[in-house]
Amino acid sequence: MEKSTMALNWYPGHMHKASKEVVKTLLKTQAVIEVLDARTPQASSNPHFAALCANHPRIRILNKADLAEPRVTEQWAKYFNAQPKSICLVNGHESQLDAEQIIQAARKLFLANDLKIGERQQLLIGGIPNVGKSTLLNIFCARKLAKTGNEPAVTQVQQRVRLDDHWHLIDTPGLMWPKLEDQEGAYRLAATGTIRRTAVEAEDIAWFLAQELLKHHRDRLVSRYDLPQDAKDAESVMTAVAKARACIKAGHRVDWHKASESLLNEFRSGKLGRFSLERPPL
């Protein structure tokens, strides 16, 4: 079965309005927290958001680190820590950040850049949809403030979150940008679940993911789906997934949609293992 490549784009109307609100809020903000998916730190960084925040000190959080390869995540943290006005933190189920760590990182960032720490400080936290920003906020505040979910674009309006008597966060909606120029990066985002399911074809994304896994993690596919050692293409991977997960229709025909959903779900949930889809620039 040959797969055609569909161009991906997703920019709901509320995001345009939310972007304008971010511009206003930044005027009263001392530093920015950008939440990134540890599996795709480059693709999950919104270039428009980065441009808006270019003059602000930035704390980058590599979130969902328990789903990424630890060694690669360490490389990304080192890369971001070497950027000007930047500190990088890592968060996952195995080692969760708390409000005090965020405040300490902000203080360190301010001092390193000769910035005055006033009586009250405002931080803006942002990121693309479904990078786990709302879950982070709930952890910071030790109670449920933000609605969370596996579907992107759960948060659609700004909200104020108190960290302590002197520091508070402005939570912003997950923001994409109007045109996804880097289509390979867009497919990586879709594979991790950033782009809403109704805006993409599961088969297209699964085919892309299968090819990526075949190139870099063939052994995992062999052990989990009994993939033949001499498999050379995404169709071979998807056929192995279909057989292993009983995605077979009448007449011994492969149910490509069901097999695609199975591969994507196992990848996103971590059942397939820990994968990093991007490496930092050399």
C-alpha angles and dihedrals in degrees: 000000000000119000125213117215114244119206110241126219133152125174114146117200096251090063093064091055092044091053090057090051090052090056090055094045093050090064088069097036126101099194141002132231114206116194114209133183106249090218093057109020094159100043092043093056109096107224092206092052090047091052092050090051097041094117096044126088107251135214110199117200118200098210130192088032090158087070095051132071108270095220093052092046089054089052091052092048090052090048094051093043088058092058118098117266090005140127123179125208129183125222133185141134090274094056115016122195121230135202094265092057090052092050092048091049090050092049091049090049092049094049093047090055097041092246121156117246106217133195092269125028128192122205124188117215119201145155142144119289121290099013090123099259095141092049089052091052091052090052092048091053096038090230139068110276102141128053112241134197146151092249117083125245096039093142112059105164135046119261134185119237123190117220097177139323093296107029131058138166132226107214114210131195119264106271132204124183128248099255128025101216095174101065094180088056089047090055090050089053091049090050091057092047101254095128115065113259093237090060096056140047112245092213093055093050095044091050090053092047092047090055092048092049092046091055097047109017108029092144092061091053092048093052097042103038102020090244112185111255091234095053110139108180147034093260090061089052093048092047090053091049090050092052094045093049098038093246092156125129130204113300091033091281119154116247095221095184094052092045090049093051090048094053093045094048093049091048095047095046094049094243089122091054137256115319135176113201095191137044125205119257114269 
